[in-house]
């Protein structure tokens, strides 16, 4: 895994976070982590919550989303 791959995966994560998504679920296996993001829509919209799943393979990108998840959990308290 190269630094360029890390940057690409980090940018995908940051893009979803900037759009208002939050990390809902993480499933890890030998091929990386599957991070499920959810976008909470206002109840008045009548639409279901939107979800996106990213397959994060790079170890540094996995550390990055882990730090975001810890920050997210602290904000929820």
N, C-alpha and C positions, 0 to 999 in steps of 0.2 A: 504494500500500500504506500502510495506516495503522498507528499504534501499536497499536491494538486487534488487528489481524491478527497483528502480531508477538507480542503476549501470548498469543493463542490457539495459535499454532504452538509457541511456547516451552513452554507448559503441556503440550501433547501430547508433546513431546520429554521433558520432565522426568518426566511420568507414566510413560513407558516405562522411563526410566533407574531410577526408584524401584522399579519392579517387577522389576528385575534384568536388563533387556535391555542389550545393548551394540551399538554401531554396527558392522555387519558390512560394508556396502558402500554406496557413494555413486555415483549416476549423475546427472550434471548435463546440462542442455540449456537451450534458450532460455526454457523455461517454468518453470524452477526446478531444484530438486534432489530426486531420489527417494532417500531415506535408508532403507536396509534395516536393521532391528534384529533381533537374534537373542537368544533366551532360552535359555541352556544349562540343560537339565534334568539331574538326576542320572541316571547310567547305569542305576540300579536301577529307575527309573520305567517303563521299557519304552516310553516315548513318544518321538516324534521331537522335535527342538528346535523351538520355536515361533518364527515370524518375523512381523514386522509391517513394513509399508512406509508411510512418510509422504511426501507431496508437499509440500515446503517451497518456498513462493513468495517469501516476504518476504526481502529482502536481509539485514536484521539477524538474522533467525532462521537464515539460512544461516551468518552469521558465528558465531552462538551454537553451532550444532552443530559447526562447525569447531573451536572452542575445546575443546569436549567431546571431540572425536576426538583432538586433540593430547594432551589430558590422559590419555585412555584408552591411547594409544600409549606414553606415558611410563611409565605404571603397568605395562604389559606387559613392559617391559625389565628 
